[in-house]
């Protein structure tokens, strides 16, 4: 009879710790995602894309992001 009395508080503590850890991880991921989005929004301006296309010779050699060798695009 005393086993459920000792198990329930332990489960409550474990549940609280797990939910706290999950909330912390979610907040960190959201913060990091917003920082990355800000960085990419600064990089992907029309002027920056035009400079990229000129430096990579996209008009003559094709876009490297769309080539068969770009396994990150798969």
CHARMM-style PDB file with segment names, atoms N, HN, CA, C and O in Angstrom:
ATOM      1  N   UNK     1       0.813  -1.203   0.000  1.00  0.00      PROA
ATOM      2  CA  UNK     1       0.000   0.000   0.000  1.00  0.00      PROA
ATOM      3  C   UNK     1       0.854   1.264   0.000  1.00  0.00      PROA
ATOM      4  O   UNK     1       0.406   2.294  -0.503  1.00  0.00      PROA
ATOM      5  N   UNK     2       2.029   1.221   0.529  1.00  0.00      PROA
ATOM      6  HN  UNK     2       2.392   0.384   0.938  1.00  0.00      PROA
ATOM      7  CA  UNK     2       2.842   2.432   0.574  1.00  0.00      PROA
ATOM      8  C   UNK     2       3.595   2.668  -0.741  1.00  0.00      PROA
ATOM      9  O   UNK     2       4.133   3.754  -0.956  1.00  0.00      PROA
ATOM     10  N   UNK     3       3.636   1.664  -1.616  1.00  0.00      PROA
ATOM     11  HN  UNK     3       3.199   0.781  -1.441  1.00  0.00      PROA
ATOM     12  CA  UNK     3       4.348   1.818  -2.888  1.00  0.00      PROA
ATOM     13  C   UNK     3       3.736   2.913  -3.765  1.00  0.00      PROA
ATOM     14  O   UNK     3       4.489   3.739  -4.281  1.00  0.00      PROA
ATOM     15  N   UNK     4       2.407   2.969  -3.966  1.00  0.00      PROA
ATOM     16  HN  UNK     4       1.795   2.298  -3.547  1.00  0.00      PROA
ATOM     17  CA  UNK     4       1.852   4.051  -4.790  1.00  0.00      PROA
ATOM     18  C   UNK     4       2.103   5.438  -4.194  1.00  0.00      PROA
ATOM     19  O   UNK     4       2.230   6.414  -4.933  1.00  0.00      PROA
ATOM     20  N   UNK     5       2.172   5.527  -2.887  1.00  0.00      PROA
ATOM     21  HN  UNK     5       2.069   4.734  -2.287  1.00  0.00      PROA
ATOM     22  CA  UNK     5       2.409   6.829  -2.261  1.00  0.00      PROA
ATOM     23  C   UNK     5       3.818   7.341  -2.554  1.00  0.00      PROA
ATOM     24  O   UNK     5       4.038   8.551  -2.613  1.00  0.00      PROA
ATOM     25  N   UNK     6       4.762   6.437  -2.737  1.00  0.00      PROA
ATOM     26  HN  UNK     6       4.583   5.454  -2.690  1.00  0.00      PROA
ATOM     27  CA  UNK     6       6.127   6.871  -3.035  1.00  0.00      PROA
ATOM     28  C   UNK     6       6.360   7.025  -4.534  1.00  0.00      PROA
ATOM     29  O   UNK     6       7.224   7.798  -4.946  1.00  0.00      PROA
ATOM     30  N   UNK     7       5.613   6.311  -5.341  1.00  0.00      PROA
ATOM     31  HN  UNK     7       4.911   5.683  -5.006  1.00  0.00      PROA
ATOM     32  CA  UNK     7       5.796   6.379  -6.794  1.00  0.00      PROA
ATOM     33  C   UNK     7       5.201   7.666  -7.362  1.00  0.00      PROA
ATOM     34  O   UNK     7       5.817   8.306  -8.214  1.00  0.00      PROA
ATOM     35  N   UNK     8       4.033   8.044  -6.907  1.00  0.00      PROA
ATOM     36  HN  UNK     8       3.533   7.524  -6.215  1.00  0.00      PROA
ATOM     37  CA  UNK     8       3.341   9.207  -7.469  1.00  0.00      PROA
ATOM     38  C   UNK     8       4.152  10.503  -7.304  1.00  0.00      PROA
ATOM     39  O   UNK     8       4.297  11.234  -8.284  1.00  0.00      PROA
ATOM     40  N   UNK     9       4.681  10.819  -6.134  1.00  0.00      PROA
ATOM     41  HN  UNK     9       4.564  10.225  -5.338  1.00  0.00      PROA
ATOM     42  CA  UNK     9       5.496  12.043  -6.049  1.00  0.00      PROA
ATOM     43  C   UNK     9       6.734  11.994  -6.943  1.00  0.00      PROA
ATOM     44  O   UNK     9       7.142  13.012  -7.500  1.00  0.00      PROA
ATOM     45  N   UNK    10       7.322  10.822  -7.076  1.00  0.00      PROA
ATOM     46  HN  UNK    10       6.990   9.994  -6.623  1.00  0.00      PROA
ATOM     47  CA  UNK    10       8.473  10.682  -7.969  1.00  0.00      PROA
ATOM     48  C   UNK    10       8.099  10.949  -9.408  1.00  0.00      PROA
ATOM     49  O   UNK    10       8.838  11.609 -10.138  1.00  0.00      PROA
ATOM     50  N   UNK    11       6.948  10.434  -9.819  1.00  0.00      PROA
ATOM     51  HN  UNK    11       6.348   9.898  -9.226  1.00  0.00      PROA
ATOM     52  CA  UNK    11       6.481  10.672 -11.187  1.00  0.00      PROA
ATOM     53  C   UNK    11       6.165  12.149 -11.417  1.00  0.00      PROA
ATOM     54  O   UNK    11       6.416  12.680 -12.500  1.00  0.00      PROA
ATOM     55  N   UNK    12       5.623  12.801 -10.412  1.00  0.00      PROA
ATOM     56  HN  UNK    12       5.419  12.370  -9.533  1.00  0.00      PROA
ATOM     57  CA  UNK    12       5.329  14.231 -10.531  1.00  0.00      PROA
ATOM     58  C   UNK    12       6.626  15.019 -10.706  1.00  0.00      PROA
ATOM     59  O   UNK    12       6.697  15.925 -11.537  1.00  0.00      PROA
ATOM     60  N   UNK    13       7.643  14.680  -9.931  1.00  0.00      PROA
ATOM     61  HN  UNK    13       7.585  13.945  -9.256  1.00  0.00      PROA
ATOM     62  CA  UNK    13       8.928  15.371 -10.032  1.00  0.00      PROA
ATOM     63  C   UNK    13       9.556  15.124 -11.398  1.00  0.00      PROA
ATOM     64  O   UNK    13      10.038  16.058 -12.039  1.00  0.00      PROA
ATOM     65  N   UNK    14       9.552  13.868 -11.846  1.00  0.00      PROA
ATOM     66  HN  UNK    14       9.161  13.109 -11.326  1.00  0.00      PROA
ATOM     67  CA  UNK    14      10.131  13.539 -13.155  1.00  0.00      PROA
ATOM     68  C   UNK    14       9.374  14.271 -14.260  1.00  0.00      PROA
ATOM     69  O   UNK    14       9.993  14.816 -15.175  1.00  0.00      PROA
ATOM     70  N   UNK    15       8.050  14.290 -14.187  1.00  0.00      PROA
ATOM     71  HN  UNK    15       7.547  13.848 -13.444  1.00  0.00      PROA
ATOM     72  CA  UNK    15       7.254  14.995 -15.188  1.00  0.00      PROA
ATOM     73  C   UNK    15       7.546  16.479 -15.212  1.00  0.00      PROA
ATOM     74  O   UNK    15       7.619  17.078 -16.285  1.00  0.00      PROA
ATOM     75  N   UNK    16       7.715  17.084 -14.040  1.00  0.00      PROA
ATOM     76  HN  UNK    16       7.655  16.597 -13.169  1.00  0.00      PROA
ATOM     77  CA  UNK    16       8.017  18.511 -13.976  1.00  0.00      PROA
ATOM     78  C   UNK    16       9.394  18.806 -14.558  1.00  0.00      PROA
ATOM     79  O   UNK    16       9.570  19.790 -15.276  1.00  0.00      PROA
ATOM     80  N   UNK    17      10.364  17.959 -14.250  1.00  0.00      PROA
ATOM     81  HN  UNK    17      10.221  17.159 -13.667  1.00  0.00      PROA
ATOM     82  CA  UNK    17      11.717  18.166 -14.777  1.00  0.00      PROA
ATOM     83  C   UNK    17      11.726  18.012 -16.289  1.00  0.00      PROA
ATOM     84  O   UNK    17      12.322  18.826 -16.994  1.00  0.00      PROA
ATOM     85  N   UNK    18      11.071  16.973 -16.788  1.00  0.00      PROA
ATOM     86  HN  UNK    18      10.587  16.312 -16.215  1.00  0.00      PROA
ATOM     87  CA  UNK    18      11.037  16.734 -18.234  1.00  0.00      PROA
ATOM     88  C   UNK    18      10.338  17.888 -18.949  1.00  0.00      PROA
ATOM     89  O   UNK    18      10.815  18.352 -19.984  1.00  0.00      PROA
ATOM     90  N   UNK    19       9.221  18.350 -18.410  1.00  0.00      PROA
ATOM     91  HN  UNK    19       8.834  17.973 -17.569  1.00  0.00      PROA
ATOM     92  CA  UNK    19       8.526  19.459 -19.078  1.00  0.00      PROA
ATOM     93  C   UNK    19       9.362  20.735 -19.023  1.00  0.00      PROA
ATOM     94  O   UNK    19       9.335  21.523 -19.968  1.00  0.00      PROA
ATOM     95  N   UNK    20      10.097  20.953 -17.948  1.00  0.00      PROA
ATOM     96  HN  UNK    20      10.119  20.313 -17.180  1.00  0.00      PROA
ATOM     97  CA  UNK    20      10.988  22.111 -17.871  1.00  0.00      PROA
ATOM     98  C   UNK    20      12.103  22.043 -18.888  1.00  0.00      PROA
ATOM     99  O   UNK    20      12.428  23.043 -19.528  1.00  0.00      PROA
ATOM    100  N   UNK    21      12.692  20.867 -19.042  1.00  0.00      PROA
ATOM    101  HN  UNK    21      12.428  20.054 -18.522  1.00  0.00      PROA
ATOM    102  CA  UNK    21      13.770  20.688 -20.022  1.00  0.00      PROA
ATOM    103  C   UNK    21      13.240  20.889 -21.433  1.00  0.00      PROA
ATOM    104  O   UNK    21      13.886  21.542 -22.253  1.00  0.00      PROA
ATOM    105  N   UNK    22      12.077  20.336 -21.719  1.00  0.00      PROA
ATOM    106  HN  UNK    22      11.553  19.806 -21.053  1.00  0.00      PROA
ATOM    107  CA  UNK    22      11.478  20.488 -23.050  1.00  0.00      PROA
ATOM    108  C   UNK    22      11.170  21.960 -23.333  1.00  0.00      PROA
ATOM    109  O   UNK    22      11.408  22.439 -24.443  1.00  0.00      PROA
ATOM    110  N   UNK    23      10.651  22.671 -22.352  1.00  0.00      PROA
ATOM    111  HN  UNK    23      10.458  22.283 -21.451  1.00  0.00      PROA
ATOM    112  CA  UNK    23      10.358  24.097 -22.547  1.00  0.00      PROA
ATOM    113  C   UNK    23      11.638  24.890 -22.800  1.00  0.00      PROA
ATOM    114  O   UNK    23      11.658  25.782 -23.648  1.00  0.00      PROA
ATOM    115  N   UNK    24      12.703  24.570 -22.074  1.00  0.00      PROA
ATOM    116  HN  UNK    24      12.687  23.845 -21.385  1.00  0.00      PROA
ATOM    117  CA  UNK    24      13.979  25.260 -22.268  1.00  0.00      PROA
ATOM    118  C   UNK    24      14.528  24.996 -23.662  1.00  0.00      PROA
ATOM    119  O   UNK    24      14.975  25.921 -24.341  1.00  0.00      PROA
ATOM    120  N   UNK    25      14.497  23.736 -24.093  1.00  0.00      PROA
ATOM    121  HN  UNK    25      14.133  22.985 -23.541  1.00  0.00      PROA
ATOM    122  CA  UNK    25      15.007  23.381 -25.420  1.00  0.00      PROA
ATOM    123  C   UNK    25      14.183  24.073 -26.502  1.00  0.00      PROA
ATOM    124  O   UNK    25      14.737  24.587 -27.474  1.00  0.00      PROA
ATOM    125  N   UNK    26      12.878  24.087 -26.340  1.00  0.00      PROA
ATOM    126  HN  UNK    26      12.427  23.669 -25.550  1.00  0.00      PROA
ATOM    127  CA  UNK    26      12.014  24.742 -27.327  1.00  0.00      PROA
ATOM    128  C   UNK    26      12.331  26.237 -27.422  1.00  0.00      PROA
ATOM    129  O   UNK    26      12.376  26.790 -28.520  1.00  0.00      PROA
ATOM    130  N   UNK    27      12.550  26.886 -26.287  1.00  0.00      PROA
ATOM    131  HN  UNK    27      12.514  26.436 -25.395  1.00  0.00      PROA
ATOM    132  CA  UNK    27      12.878  28.315 -26.300  1.00  0.00      PROA
ATOM    133  C   UNK    27      14.227  28.558 -26.971  1.00  0.00      PROA
ATOM    134  O   UNK    27      14.374  29.510 -27.738  1.00  0.00      PROA
ATOM    135  N   UNK    28      15.204  27.711 -26.690  1.00  0.00      PROA
ATOM    136  HN  UNK    28      15.085  26.938 -26.067  1.00  0.00      PROA
ATOM    137  CA  UNK    28      16.519  27.868 -27.309  1.00  0.00      PROA
ATOM    138  C   UNK    28      16.438  27.666 -28.818  1.00  0.00      PROA
ATOM    139  O   UNK    28      17.046  28.421 -29.576  1.00  0.00      PROA
ATOM    140  N   UNK    29      15.696  26.656 -29.259  1.00  0.00      PROA
ATOM    141  HN  UNK    29      15.202  26.042 -28.643  1.00  0.00      PROA
ATOM    142  CA  UNK    29      15.556  26.400 -30.696  1.00  0.00      PROA
ATOM    143  C   UNK    29      14.836  27.553 -31.385  1.00  0.00      PROA
ATOM    144  O   UNK    29      15.203  27.935 -32.497  1.00  0.00      PROA
ATOM    145  N   UNK    30      13.834  28.100 -30.749  1.00  0.00      PROA
ATOM    146  HN  UNK    30      13.536  27.789 -29.847  1.00  0.00      PROA
ATOM    147  CA  UNK    30      13.113  29.228 -31.335  1.00  0.00      PROA
ATOM    148  C   UNK    30      14.036  30.442 -31.453  1.00  0.00      PROA
ATOM    149  O   UNK    30      14.036  31.128 -32.475  1.00  0.00      PROA
ATOM    150  N   UNK    31      14.819  30.703 -30.411  1.00  0.00      PROA
ATOM    151  HN  UNK    31      14.820  30.145 -29.581  1.00  0.00      PROA
ATOM    152  CA  UNK    31      15.743  31.842 -30.435  1.00  0.00      PROA
ATOM    153  C   UNK    31      16.791  31.662 -31.529  1.00  0.00      PROA
ATOM    154  O   UNK    31      17.102  32.606 -32.256  1.00  0.00      PROA
ATOM    155  N   UNK    32      17.329  30.463 -31.645  1.00  0.00      PROA
ATOM    156  HN  UNK    32      17.076  29.697 -31.054  1.00  0.00      PROA
ATOM    157  CA  UNK    32      18.352  30.198 -32.664  1.00  0.00      PROA
ATOM    158  C   UNK    32      17.752  30.292 -34.067  1.00  0.00      PROA
ATOM    159  O   UNK    32      18.389  30.812 -34.983  1.00  0.00      PROA
ATOM    160  N   UNK    33      16.535  29.791 -34.231  1.00  0.00      PROA
ATOM    161  HN  UNK    33      16.018  29.369 -33.487  1.00  0.00      PROA
ATOM    162  CA  UNK    33      15.868  29.855 -35.527  1.00  0.00      PROA
ATOM    163  C   UNK    33      15.637  31.301 -35.953  1.00  0.00      PROA
ATOM    164  O   UNK    33      15.832  31.646 -37.119  1.00  0.00      PROA
ATOM    165  N   UNK    34      15.226  32.140 -35.018  1.00  0.00      PROA
ATOM    166  HN  UNK    34      15.068  31.860 -34.071  1.00  0.00      PROA
ATOM    167  CA  UNK    34      15.016  33.554 -35.353  1.00  0.00      PROA
ATOM    168  C   UNK    34      16.326  34.236 -35.727  1.00  0.00      PROA
ATOM    169  O   UNK    34      16.355  35.073 -36.628  1.00  0.00      PROA
ATOM    170  N   UNK    35      17.402  33.883 -35.043  1.00  0.00      PROA
ATOM    171  HN  UNK    35      17.378  33.203 -34.310  1.00  0.00      PROA
ATOM    172  CA  UNK    35      18.709  34.474 -35.369  1.00  0.00      PROA
ATOM    173  C   UNK    35      19.163  34.049 -36.758  1.00  0.00      PROA
ATOM    174  O   UNK    35      19.685  34.865 -37.518  1.00  0.00      PROA
ATOM    175  N   UNK    36      18.968  32.790 -37.089  1.00  0.00      PROA
ATOM    176  HN  UNK    36      18.544  32.128 -36.472  1.00  0.00      PROA
ATOM    177  CA  UNK    36      19.355  32.292 -38.412  1.00  0.00      PROA
ATOM    178  C   UNK    36      18.490  32.934 -39.490  1.00  0.00      PROA
ATOM    179  O   UNK    36      18.993  33.302 -40.552  1.00  0.00      PROA
ATOM    180  N   UNK    37      17.196  33.070 -39.224  1.00  0.00      PROA
ATOM    181  HN  UNK    37      16.788  32.772 -38.362  1.00  0.00      PROA
ATOM    182  CA  UNK    37      16.308  33.719 -40.198  1.00  0.00      PROA
ATOM    183  C   UNK    37      16.725  35.163 -40.456  1.00  0.00      PROA
ATOM    184  O   UNK    37      16.688  35.628 -41.594  1.00  0.00      PROA
ATOM    185  N   UNK    38      17.124  35.876 -39.392  1.00  0.00      PROA
ATOM    186  HN  UNK    38      17.154  35.498 -38.466  1.00  0.00      PROA
ATOM    187  CA  UNK    38      17.587  37.257 -39.584  1.00  0.00      PROA
ATOM    188  C   UNK    38      18.850  37.294 -40.437  1.00  0.00      PROA
ATOM    189  O   UNK    38      18.990  38.152 -41.307  1.00  0.00      PROA
ATOM    190  N   UNK    39      19.767  36.364 -40.188  1.00  0.00      PROA
ATOM    191  HN  UNK    39      19.654  35.666 -39.480  1.00  0.00      PROA
ATOM    192  CA  UNK    39      21.016  36.338 -40.961  1.00  0.00      PROA
ATOM    193  C   UNK    39      20.730  36.046 -42.428  1.00  0.00      PROA
ATOM    194  O   UNK    39      21.298  36.694 -43.308  1.00  0.00      PROA
ATOM    195  N   UNK    40      19.859  35.082 -42.703  1.00  0.00      PROA
ATOM    196  HN  UNK    40      19.397  34.556 -41.988  1.00  0.00      PROA
ATOM    197  CA  UNK    40      19.554  34.749 -44.091  1.00  0.00      PROA
ATOM    198  C   UNK    40      18.763  35.854 -44.776  1.00  0.00      PROA
ATOM    199  O   UNK    40      18.924  36.070 -45.977  1.00  0.00      PROA
ATOM    200  N   UNK    41      17.920  36.551 -44.042  1.00  0.00      PROA
ATOM    201  HN  UNK    41      17.790  36.376 -43.066  1.00  0.00      PROA
ATOM    202  CA  UNK    41      17.170  37.638 -44.680  1.00  0.00      PROA
ATOM    203  C   UNK    41      18.103  38.770 -45.087  1.00  0.00      PROA
ATOM    204  O   UNK    41      17.846  39.458 -46.074  1.00  0.00      PROA
ATOM    205  N   UNK    42      19.182  38.971 -44.340  1.00  0.00      PROA
ATOM    206  HN  UNK    42      19.391  38.412 -43.538  1.00  0.00      PROA
ATOM    207  CA  UNK    42      20.165  39.981 -44.742  1.00  0.00      PROA
ATOM    208  C   UNK    42      20.970  39.503 -45.942  1.00  0.00      PROA
ATOM    209  O   UNK    42      21.355  40.309 -46.789  1.00  0.00      PROA
ATOM    210  N   UNK    43      21.228  38.203 -46.025  1.00  0.00      PROA
ATOM    211  HN  UNK    43      20.915  37.548 -45.337  1.00  0.00      PROA
ATOM    212  CA  UNK    43      22.043  37.671 -47.117  1.00  0.00      PROA
ATOM    213  C   UNK    43      21.276  37.559 -48.424  1.00  0.00      PROA
ATOM    214  O   UNK    43      21.870  37.687 -49.495  1.00  0.00      PROA
ATOM    215  N   UNK    44      19.991  37.327 -48.362  1.00  0.00      PROA
ATOM    216  HN  UNK    44      19.509  37.223 -47.492  1.00  0.00      PROA
ATOM    217  CA  UNK    44      19.220  37.036 -49.567  1.00  0.00      PROA
ATOM    218  C   UNK    44      18.505  38.258 -50.123  1.00  0.00      PROA
ATOM    219  O   UNK    44      17.366  38.161 -50.579  1.00  0.00      PROA
ATOM    220  N   UNK    45      19.162  39.392 -50.087  1.00  0.00      PROA
ATOM    221  HN  UNK    45      20.087  39.471 -49.717  1.00  0.00      PROA
ATOM    222  CA  UNK    45      18.606  40.577 -50.729  1.00  0.00      PROA
ATOM    223  C   UNK    45      18.832  40.454 -52.236  1.00  0.00      PROA
ATOM    224  O   UNK    45      19.717  39.709 -52.657  1.00  0.00      PROA
ATOM    225  N   UNK    46      18.061  41.161 -53.053  1.00  0.00      PROA
ATOM    226  HN  UNK    46      17.342  41.766 -52.710  1.00  0.00      PROA
ATOM    227  CA  UNK    46      18.268  41.078 -54.505  1.00  0.00      PROA
ATOM    228  C   UNK    46      19.689  41.452 -54.926  1.00  0.00      PROA
ATOM    229  O   UNK    46      20.242  40.856 -55.850  1.00  0.00      PROA
ATOM    230  N   UNK    47      20.278  42.439 -54.249  1.00  0.00      PROA
ATOM    231  HN  UNK    47      19.829  42.924 -53.498  1.00  0.00      PROA
ATOM    232  CA  UNK    47      21.647  42.836 -54.598  1.00  0.00      PROA
ATOM    233  C   UNK    47      22.637  41.717 -54.283  1.00  0.00      PROA
ATOM    234  O   UNK    47      23.547  41.445 -55.066  1.00  0.00      PROA
ATOM    235  N   UNK    48      22.457  41.076 -53.141  1.00  0.00      PROA
ATOM    236  HN  UNK    48      21.718  41.297 -52.504  1.00  0.00      PROA
ATOM    237  CA  UNK    48      23.365  39.989 -52.758  1.00  0.00      PROA
ATOM    238  C   UNK    48      23.211  38.801 -53.702  1.00  0.00      PROA
ATOM    239  O   UNK    48      24.202  38.162 -54.057  1.00  0.00      PROA
ATOM    240  N   UNK    49      21.986  38.501 -54.108  1.00  0.00      PROA
ATOM    241  HN  UNK    49      21.181  39.020 -53.819  1.00  0.00      PROA
ATOM    242  CA  UNK    49      21.774  37.394 -55.048  1.00  0.00      PROA
ATOM    243  C   UNK    49      22.386  37.708 -56.409  1.00  0.00      PROA
ATOM    244  O   UNK    49      22.925  36.821 -57.070  1.00  0.00      PROA
ATOM    245  N   UNK    50      22.303  38.964 -56.823  1.00  0.00      PROA
ATOM    246  HN  UNK    50      21.866  39.685 -56.286  1.00  0.00      PROA
ATOM    247  CA  UNK    50      22.909  39.354 -58.100  1.00  0.00      PROA
ATOM    248  C   UNK    50      24.430  39.212 -58.045  1.00  0.00      PROA
ATOM    249  O   UNK    50      25.042  38.716 -58.991  1.00  0.00      PROA
ATOM    250  N   UNK    51      25.042  39.645 -56.936  1.00  0.00      PROA
ATOM    251  HN  UNK    51      24.545  40.047 -56.167  1.00  0.00      PROA
ATOM    252  CA  UNK    51      26.497  39.473 -56.774  1.00  0.00      PROA
ATOM    253  C   UNK    51      26.869  37.999 -56.778  1.00  0.00      PROA
ATOM    254  O   UNK    51      27.871  37.613 -57.380  1.00  0.00      PROA
ATOM    255  N   UNK    52      26.075  37.175 -56.115  1.00  0.00      PROA
ATOM    256  HN  UNK    52      25.261  37.488 -55.626  1.00  0.00      PROA
ATOM    257  CA  UNK    52      26.331  35.734 -56.077  1.00  0.00      PROA
ATOM    258  C   UNK    52      26.253  35.142 -57.480  1.00  0.00      PROA
ATOM    259  O   UNK    52      27.117  34.361 -57.876  1.00  0.00      PROA
ATOM    260  N   UNK    53      25.234  35.507 -58.220  1.00  0.00      PROA
ATOM    261  HN  UNK    53      24.531  36.141 -57.898  1.00  0.00      PROA
ATOM    262  CA  UNK    53      25.076  34.976 -59.573  1.00  0.00      PROA
ATOM    263  C   UNK    53      26.236  35.387 -60.478  1.00  0.00      PROA
ATOM    264  O   UNK    53      26.703  34.596 -61.296  1.00  0.00      PROA
ATOM    265  N   UNK    54      26.700  36.642 -60.323  1.00  0.00      PROA
ATOM    266  HN  UNK    54      26.321  37.284 -59.658  1.00  0.00      PROA
ATOM    267  CA  UNK    54      27.850  37.085 -61.120  1.00  0.00      PROA
ATOM    268  C   UNK    54      29.114  36.329 -60.735  1.00  0.00      PROA
ATOM    269  O   UNK    54      29.868  35.904 -61.610  1.00  0.00      PROA
ATOM    270  N   UNK    55      29.357  36.157 -59.449  1.00  0.00      PROA
ATOM    271  HN  UNK    55      28.745  36.503 -58.737  1.00  0.00      PROA
ATOM    272  CA  UNK    55      30.608  35.516 -59.014  1.00  0.00      PROA
ATOM    273  C   UNK    55      30.620  34.025 -59.327  1.00  0.00      PROA
ATOM    274  O   UNK    55      31.689  33.453 -59.539  1.00  0.00      PROA
ATOM    275  N   UNK    56      29.460  33.387 -59.359  1.00  0.00      PROA
ATOM    276  HN  UNK    56      28.591  33.852 -59.186  1.00  0.00      PROA
ATOM    277  CA  UNK    56      29.404  31.951 -59.649  1.00  0.00      PROA
ATOM    278  C   UNK    56      29.152  31.655 -61.124  1.00  0.00      PROA
ATOM    279  O   UNK    56      29.012  30.495 -61.511  1.00  0.00      PROA
ATOM    280  N   UNK    57      29.093  32.689 -61.940  1.00  0.00      PROA
ATOM    281  HN  UNK    57      29.207  33.632 -61.626  1.00  0.00      PROA
ATOM    282  CA  UNK    57      28.859  32.535 -63.384  1.00  0.00      PROA
ATOM    283  C   UNK    57      27.606  31.708 -63.661  1.00  0.00      PROA
ATOM    284  O   UNK    57      27.628  30.773 -64.461  1.00  0.00      PROA
ATOM    285  N   UNK    58      26.531  32.063 -62.999  1.00  0.00      PROA
ATOM    286  HN  UNK    58      26.513  32.823 -62.349  1.00  0.00      PROA
ATOM    287  CA  UNK    58      25.280  31.317 -63.133  1.00  0.00      PROA
ATOM    288  C   UNK    58      24.752  31.380 -64.560  1.00  0.00      PROA
ATOM    289  O   UNK    58      24.176  30.403 -65.040  1.00  0.00      PROA
ATOM    290  N   UNK    59      24.932  32.502 -65.247  1.00  0.00      PROA
ATOM    291  HN  UNK    59      25.399  33.295 -64.857  1.00  0.00      PROA
ATOM    292  CA  UNK    59      24.406  32.641 -66.610  1.00  0.00      PROA
ATOM    293  C   UNK    59      25.096  31.697 -67.584  1.00  0.00      PROA
ATOM    294  O   UNK    59      24.457  31.196 -68.509  1.00  0.00      PROA
ATOM    295  N   UNK    60      26.384  31.445 -67.396  1.00  0.00      PROA
ATOM    296  HN  UNK    60      26.903  31.852 -66.644  1.00  0.00      PROA
ATOM    297  CA  UNK    60      27.115  30.608 -68.353  1.00  0.00      PROA
ATOM    298  C   UNK    60      27.242  29.159 -67.903  1.00  0.00      PROA
ATOM    299  O   UNK    60      27.227  28.256 -68.739  1.00  0.00      PROA
ATOM    300  N   UNK    61      27.366  28.918 -66.603  1.00  0.00      PROA
ATOM    301  HN  UNK    61      27.378  29.652 -65.924  1.00  0.00      PROA
ATOM    302  CA  UNK    61      27.602  27.552 -66.130  1.00  0.00      PROA
ATOM    303  C   UNK    61      26.415  26.940 -65.403  1.00  0.00      PROA
ATOM    304  O   UNK    61      26.472  25.772 -65.018  1.00  0.00      PROA
ATOM    305  N   UNK    62      25.361  27.684 -65.208  1.00  0.00      PROA
ATOM    306  HN  UNK    62      25.314  28.633 -65.521  1.00  0.00      PROA
ATOM    307  CA  UNK    62      24.193  27.171 -64.505  1.00  0.00      PROA
ATOM    308  C   UNK    62      24.293  27.407 -63.006  1.00  0.00      PROA
ATOM    309  O   UNK    62      25.365  27.686 -62.468  1.00  0.00      PROA
ATOM    310  N   UNK    63      23.168  27.288 -62.360  1.00  0.00      PROA
ATOM    311  HN  UNK    63      22.297  27.061 -62.797  1.00  0.00      PROA
ATOM    312  CA  UNK    63      23.101  27.531 -60.920  1.00  0.00      PROA
ATOM    313  C   UNK    63      23.642  26.322 -60.169  1.00  0.00      PROA
ATOM    314  O   UNK    63      23.118  25.220 -60.335  1.00  0.00      PROA
ATOM    315  N   UNK    64      24.685  26.496 -59.340  1.00  0.00      PROA
ATOM    316  HN  UNK    64      25.111  27.390 -59.205  1.00  0.00      PROA
ATOM    317  CA  UNK    64      25.241  25.349 -58.622  1.00  0.00      PROA
ATOM    318  C   UNK    64      24.263  24.744 -57.619  1.00  0.00      PROA
ATOM    319  O   UNK    64      24.427  23.592 -57.217  1.00  0.00      PROA
ATOM    320  N   UNK    65      23.242  25.510 -57.207  1.00  0.00      PROA
ATOM    321  HN  UNK    65      23.109  26.445 -57.533  1.00  0.00      PROA
ATOM    322  CA  UNK    65      22.258  24.950 -56.281  1.00  0.00      PROA
ATOM    323  C   UNK    65      21.339  23.946 -56.966  1.00  0.00      PROA
ATOM    324  O   UNK    65      20.646  23.179 -56.296  1.00  0.00      PROA
ATOM    325  N   UNK    66      21.329  23.946 -58.299  1.00  0.00      PROA
ATOM    326  HN  UNK    66      21.891  24.569 -58.843  1.00  0.00      PROA
ATOM    327  CA  UNK    66      20.414  23.068 -59.031  1.00  0.00      PROA
ATOM    328  C   UNK    66      21.135  21.999 -59.832  1.00  0.00      PROA
ATOM    329  O   UNK    66      20.520  21.345 -60.675  1.00  0.00      PROA
ATOM    330  N   UNK    67      22.421  21.807 -59.590  1.00  0.00      PROA
ATOM    331  HN  UNK    67      22.921  22.338 -58.906  1.00  0.00      PROA
ATOM    332  CA  UNK    67      23.163  20.807 -60.347  1.00  0.00      PROA
ATOM    333  C   UNK    67      22.980  19.426 -59.745  1.00  0.00      PROA
ATOM    334  O   UNK    67      22.535  19.283 -58.606  1.00  0.00      PROA
ATOM    335  N   UNK    68      23.326  18.422 -60.518  1.00  0.00      PROA
ATOM    336  HN  UNK    68      23.687  18.539 -61.444  1.00  0.00      PROA
ATOM    337  CA  UNK    68      23.222  17.037 -60.076  1.00  0.00      PROA
ATOM    338  C   UNK    68      24.173  16.752 -58.923  1.00  0.00      PROA
ATOM    339  O   UNK    68      23.900  15.885 -58.093  1.00  0.00      PROA
ATOM    340  N   UNK    69      25.277  17.468 -58.867  1.00  0.00      PROA
ATOM    341  HN  UNK    69      25.499  18.172 -59.542  1.00  0.00      PROA
ATOM    342  CA  UNK    69      26.290  17.207 -57.845  1.00  0.00      PROA
ATOM    343  C   UNK    69      25.945  17.794 -56.480  1.00  0.00      PROA
ATOM    344  O   UNK    69      26.619  17.491 -55.495  1.00  0.00      PROA
ATOM    345  N   UNK    70      24.937  18.606 -56.404  1.00  0.00      PROA
ATOM    346  HN  UNK    70      24.390  18.852 -57.204  1.00  0.00      PROA
ATOM    347  CA  UNK    70      24.574  19.222 -55.134  1.00  0.00      PROA
ATOM    348  C   UNK    70      23.702  18.264 -54.334  1.00  0.00      PROA
ATOM    349  O   UNK    70      22.481  18.255 -54.492  1.00  0.00      PROA
ATOM    350  N   UNK    71      24.323  17.458 -53.477  1.00  0.00      PROA
ATOM    351  HN  UNK    71      25.314  17.466 -53.348  1.00  0.00      PROA
ATOM    352  CA  UNK    71      23.555  16.475 -52.707  1.00  0.00      PROA
ATOM    353  C   UNK    71      22.755  17.135 -51.593  1.00  0.00      PROA
ATOM    354  O   UNK    71      21.843  16.514 -51.047  1.00  0.00      PROA
ATOM    355  N   UNK    72      23.072  18.377 -51.242  1.00  0.00      PROA
ATOM    356  HN  UNK    72      23.812  18.882 -51.685  1.00  0.00      PROA
ATOM    357  CA  UNK    72      22.277  19.065 -50.234  1.00  0.00      PROA
ATOM    358  C   UNK    72      20.894  19.421 -50.766  1.00  0.00      PROA
ATOM    359  O   UNK    72      19.978  19.674 -49.984  1.00  0.00      PROA
ATOM    360  N   UNK    73      20.735  19.441 -52.063  1.00  0.00      PROA
ATOM    361  HN  UNK    73      21.480  19.235 -52.698  1.00  0.00      PROA
ATOM    362  CA  UNK    73      19.470  19.787 -52.688  1.00  0.00      PROA
ATOM    363  C   UNK    73      18.529  18.584 -52.770  1.00  0.00      PROA
ATOM    364  O   UNK    73      17.363  18.752 -53.129  1.00  0.00      PROA
ATOM    365  N   UNK    74      18.995  17.388 -52.450  1.00  0.00      PROA
ATOM    366  HN  UNK    74      19.941  17.251 -52.158  1.00  0.00      PROA
ATOM    367  CA  UNK    74      18.153  16.191 -52.584  1.00  0.00      PROA
ATOM    368  C   UNK    74      17.121  16.118 -51.512  1.00  0.00      PROA
ATOM    369  OT1 UNK    74      16.331  15.175 -51.478  1.00  0.00      PROA
TER     370      UNK     74
END
